[in-house]
């Protein structure tokens, strides 16, 4: 399994923005589907956004649609999550995850379908 290292988390006020990065120690092209998920204390993992490595198809949870953007840089083996208009309910630890074989369509948002993720990065939205 590829090693994943997330970074970019911080504490920001409501309405703020952050860009999270997920650096893979290996080629992300080897993993057809990559997910960003989050987990807040006492809550289950929630798939936030996923992207395919081939066509670059992207999917978003309804709770973040229109505010978050996932992207990838294959040359840098890095996945990004741009987060705008942050809300207190976005507070959580954010992780990126990979899996093989691929999951098609918005089923790639299912966090329970992934077995490899990094240590996460903390995002806190508070005034």
C-alpha positions in Angstrom: 0.0 0.0 0.0 1.2 3.5 -0.8 2.1 5.7 2.2 -0.1 8.9 2.4 0.9 12.1 4.2 -1.8 14.7 4.7 -1.1 18.4 5.5 -2.6 21.9 5.4 -5.0 21.7 8.3 -5.4 24.7 10.5 -7.8 26.7 12.7 -9.8 29.2 10.8 -12.9 31.4 11.4 -16.2 30.6 9.7 -16.1 31.7 6.1 -12.4 31.0 5.8 -10.5 28.8 3.3 -7.9 26.1 3.4 -6.2 23.9 1.0 -5.3 20.4 2.2 -2.6 18.3 0.5 -2.2 14.5 0.4 1.3 13.5 -0.8 1.7 9.9 -1.8 5.0 8.0 -1.5 4.5 6.3 -4.8 2.5 6.8 -8.0 -1.1 7.8 -7.4 -1.9 6.5 -10.9 -1.6 3.0 -9.4 -4.7 3.7 -7.4 -7.8 4.3 -9.5 -9.9 5.9 -6.8 -8.8 8.4 -4.1 -11.0 9.7 -1.4 -10.9 12.6 1.1 -12.9 11.7 4.2 -13.3 13.3 7.6 -14.1 12.2 11.1 -15.2 14.3 14.0 -15.0 13.1 17.6 -17.8 10.7 18.4 -18.9 10.6 14.7 -18.5 8.1 11.9 -16.2 8.6 9.0 -17.8 10.8 6.3 -16.7 10.7 2.7 -16.2 14.3 1.5 -14.9 14.0 -2.0 -13.4 11.4 -4.4 -11.6 11.5 -7.7 -10.6 8.9 -10.3 -7.0 8.8 -11.5 -7.9 8.0 -15.1 -10.7 10.4 -16.3 -10.5 12.7 -13.3 -14.1 12.3 -12.5 -15.0 14.0 -9.2 -17.8 13.5 -6.7 -18.8 15.4 -3.6 -20.9 14.9 -0.5 -24.0 17.1 -0.5 -22.7 18.9 2.6 -19.7 20.3 0.8 -20.9 20.6 -2.8 -20.2 24.0 -4.2 -17.6 24.8 -1.4 -14.9 22.1 -1.8 -12.9 21.2 -4.8 -10.8 18.1 -5.2 -7.9 17.9 -7.7 -4.8 16.0 -8.3 -1.3 16.6 -9.7 -0.1 13.2 -11.1 3.5 14.5 -11.6 3.7 15.4 -7.9 1.7 12.4 -6.8 -0.4 14.7 -4.7 -4.1 15.1 -4.2 -5.6 18.4 -3.0 -8.8 19.5 -1.3 -9.6 23.2 -1.6 -12.1 24.2 1.0 -14.0 27.5 0.8 -16.7 29.1 2.9 -15.8 26.9 5.8 -18.5 26.2 8.5 -18.1 25.1 12.1 -19.7 21.7 11.1 -16.6 21.2 8.8 -14.5 20.8 11.9 -12.9 17.3 11.8 -9.8 15.4 11.1 -9.4 15.0 7.4 -7.8 12.0 5.7 -7.0 10.9 2.2 -7.5 7.2 1.3 -6.7 4.9 -1.7 -8.1 1.6 -2.9 -7.8 -0.9 -5.6 -9.9 -2.1 -7.5 -11.8 1.1 -8.5 -15.2 2.0 -7.3 -17.4 3.7 -10.0 -19.7 6.6 -9.7 -20.6 8.3 -6.4 -20.0 5.0 -4.5 -16.4 6.2 -4.3 -17.6 8.4 -1.4 -18.2 5.4 0.8 -15.4 5.7 3.4 -15.9 2.1 4.5 -14.7 0.8 1.2 -11.1 2.0 1.7 -8.4 0.3 3.8 -5.4 2.6 3.3 -5.2 6.2 4.6 -2.7 8.5 6.2 -2.5 10.1 9.7 -4.8 12.9 8.9 -4.7 16.7 9.3 -6.9 18.6 11.7 -9.3 21.3 10.5 -11.0 23.5 13.1 -13.6 26.2 12.1 -14.4 28.5 15.0 -14.8 32.1 15.8 
